[in-house]
Amino acid sequence: MTNAEPPYMLDTNVFNDVLDGKISPMALTGRRLLVIGVQAAELNATRNSERRAALRAVFEEISPSNERAASLLGVSKGPDGTKRIGMTGAVISKGCLLALLS
């Protein structure tokens, strides 16, 4: 594994899929794996305490590099069905914003 290799940002569903046997941890070996604080927070928010502990064990087994996010951007639907953007610490172009809303 080298730093020239592209990193892979893991979404929380990857940890769930490993725990549920849908993804083998071996498939992730030798890759640059990244997370930001969001993934750990989502895993820690798991209501079932046994599953939460198991997910944390998977997180430790995979051992991704925890990176600090300069900004976060997300799109969700509001109660009226309109798209809404949540953003922290980011400046984005009008073209990017229009692409997210379309």
PyRosetta script that sets phi, psi and omega in degrees:
from pyrosetta import init, pose_from_sequence

init()
pose = pose_from_sequence("MTNAEPPYMLDTNVFNDVLDGKISPMALTGRRLLVIGVQAAELNATRNSERRAALRAVFEEISPSNERAASLLGVSKGPDGTKRIGMTGAVISKGCLLALLS")
pose.set_psi(1, 130.0)
pose.set_omega(1, 179.0)
pose.set_phi(2, -124.8)
pose.set_psi(2, 162.6)
pose.set_omega(2, 177.3)
pose.set_phi(3, -71.5)
pose.set_psi(3, -13.7)
pose.set_omega(3, 177.3)
pose.set_phi(4, -75.3)
pose.set_psi(4, -20.4)
pose.set_omega(4, 179.2)
pose.set_phi(5, -71.4)
pose.set_psi(5, 138.9)
pose.set_omega(5, -178.0)
pose.set_phi(6, -66.8)
pose.set_psi(6, 141.2)
pose.set_omega(6, 177.7)
pose.set_phi(7, -80.7)
pose.set_psi(7, 157.9)
pose.set_omega(7, 176.6)
pose.set_phi(8, -118.4)
pose.set_psi(8, 120.2)
pose.set_omega(8, 176.6)
pose.set_phi(9, -84.2)
pose.set_psi(9, 122.0)
pose.set_omega(9, -178.4)
pose.set_phi(10, -89.0)
pose.set_psi(10, 130.6)
pose.set_omega(10, 172.7)
pose.set_phi(11, -86.6)
pose.set_psi(11, 160.6)
pose.set_omega(11, -178.0)
pose.set_phi(12, -58.3)
pose.set_psi(12, -31.4)
pose.set_omega(12, -179.0)
pose.set_phi(13, -62.1)
pose.set_psi(13, -24.4)
pose.set_omega(13, 178.5)
pose.set_phi(14, -63.2)
pose.set_psi(14, -42.9)
pose.set_omega(14, -179.8)
pose.set_phi(15, -66.1)
pose.set_psi(15, -39.4)
pose.set_omega(15, 175.7)
pose.set_phi(16, -64.0)
pose.set_psi(16, -42.5)
pose.set_omega(16, -179.7)
pose.set_phi(17, -66.1)
pose.set_psi(17, -35.8)
pose.set_omega(17, 175.8)
pose.set_phi(18, -65.6)
pose.set_psi(18, -47.0)
pose.set_omega(18, 179.9)
pose.set_phi(19, -60.2)
pose.set_psi(19, -38.5)
pose.set_omega(19, -178.0)
pose.set_phi(20, -84.0)
pose.set_psi(20, 1.4)
pose.set_omega(20, 176.8)
pose.set_phi(21, 80.4)
pose.set_psi(21, 11.2)
pose.set_omega(21, 179.2)
pose.set_phi(22, -81.2)
pose.set_psi(22, -25.8)
pose.set_omega(22, 177.6)
pose.set_phi(23, -129.2)
pose.set_psi(23, 132.7)
pose.set_omega(23, 175.7)
pose.set_phi(24, -81.4)
pose.set_psi(24, 135.7)
pose.set_omega(24, 175.8)
pose.set_phi(25, -58.1)
pose.set_psi(25, -26.7)
pose.set_omega(25, 178.8)
pose.set_phi(26, -64.1)
pose.set_psi(26, -27.2)
pose.set_omega(26, 179.0)
pose.set_phi(27, -67.0)
pose.set_psi(27, -18.4)
pose.set_omega(27, -178.0)
pose.set_phi(28, -98.7)
pose.set_psi(28, -9.4)
pose.set_omega(28, -177.0)
pose.set_phi(29, -64.6)
pose.set_psi(29, 138.6)
pose.set_omega(29, 175.5)
pose.set_phi(30, 81.3)
pose.set_psi(30, 9.8)
pose.set_omega(30, 179.2)
pose.set_phi(31, -112.2)
pose.set_psi(31, 152.4)
pose.set_omega(31, 173.7)
pose.set_phi(32, -79.7)
pose.set_psi(32, 109.8)
pose.set_omega(32, -176.6)
pose.set_phi(33, -111.2)
pose.set_psi(33, 131.1)
pose.set_omega(33, -176.5)
pose.set_phi(34, -123.0)
pose.set_psi(34, 150.0)
pose.set_omega(34, 168.8)
pose.set_phi(35, -139.4)
pose.set_psi(35, 163.7)
pose.set_omega(35, 169.3)
pose.set_phi(36, -119.2)
pose.set_psi(36, -179.7)
pose.set_omega(36, -176.0)
pose.set_phi(37, -59.9)
pose.set_psi(37, -21.5)
pose.set_omega(37, -177.3)
pose.set_phi(38, -60.1)
pose.set_psi(38, -43.9)
pose.set_omega(38, -176.4)
pose.set_phi(39, -62.8)
pose.set_psi(39, -47.0)
pose.set_omega(39, 179.3)
pose.set_phi(40, -62.8)
pose.set_psi(40, -40.4)
pose.set_omega(40, 179.1)
pose.set_phi(41, -63.9)
pose.set_psi(41, -41.0)
pose.set_omega(41, 178.9)
pose.set_phi(42, -66.3)
pose.set_psi(42, -41.6)
pose.set_omega(42, 177.7)
pose.set_phi(43, -63.8)
pose.set_psi(43, -41.7)
pose.set_omega(43, 179.9)
pose.set_phi(44, -68.4)
pose.set_psi(44, -18.6)
pose.set_omega(44, 179.0)
pose.set_phi(45, -86.0)
pose.set_psi(45, -1.4)
pose.set_omega(45, 178.1)
pose.set_phi(46, -60.3)
pose.set_psi(46, 125.6)
pose.set_omega(46, -173.8)
pose.set_phi(47, -70.2)
pose.set_psi(47, -40.4)
pose.set_omega(47, -178.8)
pose.set_phi(48, -73.4)
pose.set_psi(48, 115.2)
pose.set_omega(48, -173.4)
pose.set_phi(49, -64.3)
pose.set_psi(49, -35.1)
pose.set_omega(49, 178.6)
pose.set_phi(50, -67.3)
pose.set_psi(50, -43.2)
pose.set_omega(50, 179.0)
pose.set_phi(51, -67.7)
pose.set_psi(51, -39.6)
pose.set_omega(51, 178.3)
pose.set_phi(52, -58.3)
pose.set_psi(52, -45.3)
pose.set_omega(52, 178.9)
pose.set_phi(53, -63.8)
pose.set_psi(53, -40.4)
pose.set_omega(53, 179.5)
pose.set_phi(54, -66.4)
pose.set_psi(54, -40.0)
pose.set_omega(54, 178.2)
pose.set_phi(55, -65.5)
pose.set_psi(55, -39.0)
pose.set_omega(55, 177.5)
pose.set_phi(56, -65.0)
pose.set_psi(56, -35.9)
pose.set_omega(56, 176.9)
pose.set_phi(57, -65.9)
pose.set_psi(57, -40.1)
pose.set_omega(57, 176.7)
pose.set_phi(58, -63.1)
pose.set_psi(58, -43.4)
pose.set_omega(58, 178.5)
pose.set_phi(59, -56.9)
pose.set_psi(59, -45.7)
pose.set_omega(59, 179.8)
pose.set_phi(60, -66.8)
pose.set_psi(60, -38.3)
pose.set_omega(60, 179.6)
pose.set_phi(61, -64.4)
pose.set_psi(61, -44.2)
pose.set_omega(61, -179.5)
pose.set_phi(62, -71.3)
pose.set_psi(62, -35.6)
pose.set_omega(62, 174.8)
pose.set_phi(63, 53.7)
pose.set_psi(63, 58.3)
pose.set_omega(63, 178.0)
pose.set_phi(64, -72.8)
pose.set_psi(64, 158.8)
pose.set_omega(64, 176.0)
pose.set_phi(65, -77.1)
pose.set_psi(65, 128.3)
pose.set_omega(65, -179.3)
pose.set_phi(66, -90.1)
pose.set_psi(66, 112.4)
pose.set_omega(66, -177.3)
pose.set_phi(67, -103.7)
pose.set_psi(67, 150.9)
pose.set_omega(67, 176.3)
pose.set_phi(68, -87.6)
pose.set_psi(68, 127.9)
pose.set_omega(68, 179.9)
pose.set_phi(69, -86.1)
pose.set_psi(69, 130.2)
pose.set_omega(69, 176.2)
pose.set_phi(70, -73.5)
pose.set_psi(70, -30.3)
pose.set_omega(70, 179.2)
pose.set_phi(71, -159.8)
pose.set_psi(71, 157.6)
pose.set_omega(71, 177.0)
pose.set_phi(72, -127.6)
pose.set_psi(72, 139.8)
pose.set_omega(72, 179.4)
pose.set_phi(73, -135.7)
pose.set_psi(73, 130.6)
pose.set_omega(73, 178.5)
pose.set_phi(74, -142.3)
pose.set_psi(74, 149.3)
pose.set_omega(74, 177.9)
pose.set_phi(75, -117.7)
pose.set_psi(75, 132.4)
pose.set_omega(75, 176.8)
pose.set_phi(76, -139.5)
pose.set_psi(76, 166.8)
pose.set_omega(76, 176.1)
pose.set_phi(77, -95.5)
pose.set_psi(77, 135.3)
pose.set_omega(77, 176.0)
pose.set_phi(78, -78.8)
pose.set_psi(78, 173.1)
pose.set_omega(78, -178.3)
pose.set_phi(79, -60.5)
pose.set_psi(79, -25.7)
pose.set_omega(79, 179.4)
pose.set_phi(80, -91.1)
pose.set_psi(80, 6.0)
pose.set_omega(80, 178.0)
pose.set_phi(81, 89.8)
pose.set_psi(81, -4.2)
pose.set_omega(81, 179.0)
pose.set_phi(82, -79.3)
pose.set_psi(82, 150.9)
pose.set_omega(82, 178.1)
pose.set_phi(83, -79.7)
pose.set_psi(83, 137.7)
pose.set_omega(83, 178.7)
pose.set_phi(84, -125.8)
pose.set_psi(84, 146.8)
pose.set_omega(84, -179.7)
pose.set_phi(85, -114.3)
pose.set_psi(85, 132.1)
pose.set_omega(85, 172.7)
pose.set_phi(86, -112.0)
pose.set_psi(86, 133.3)
pose.set_omega(86, -174.6)
pose.set_phi(87, -147.8)
pose.set_psi(87, 141.6)
pose.set_omega(87, 174.0)
pose.set_phi(88, -129.3)
pose.set_psi(88, 130.2)
pose.set_omega(88, 172.0)
pose.set_phi(89, 60.6)
pose.set_psi(89, 28.5)
pose.set_omega(89, -176.0)
pose.set_phi(90, -127.0)
pose.set_psi(90, 150.0)
pose.set_omega(90, 169.8)
pose.set_phi(91, -118.2)
pose.set_psi(91, 122.3)
pose.set_omega(91, -179.6)
pose.set_phi(92, -122.7)
pose.set_psi(92, 155.5)
pose.set_omega(92, -178.0)
pose.set_phi(93, -76.0)
pose.set_psi(93, 157.5)
pose.set_omega(93, 177.9)
pose.set_phi(94, -60.1)
pose.set_psi(94, -39.1)
pose.set_omega(94, 179.4)
pose.set_phi(95, -63.1)
pose.set_psi(95, -41.1)
pose.set_omega(95, 178.2)
pose.set_phi(96, -65.5)
pose.set_psi(96, -42.5)
pose.set_omega(96, 179.7)
pose.set_phi(97, -63.3)
pose.set_psi(97, -43.1)
pose.set_omega(97, 179.2)
pose.set_phi(98, -65.3)
pose.set_psi(98, -37.5)
pose.set_omega(98, 178.5)
pose.set_phi(99, -64.6)
pose.set_psi(99, -38.2)
pose.set_omega(99, 179.1)
pose.set_phi(100, -67.6)
pose.set_psi(100, -35.1)
pose.set_omega(100, -176.9)
pose.set_phi(101, -82.5)
pose.set_psi(101, -17.4)
pose.set_omega(101, -177.4)
pose.set_phi(102, -80.7)
pose.dump_pdb("model.pdb")
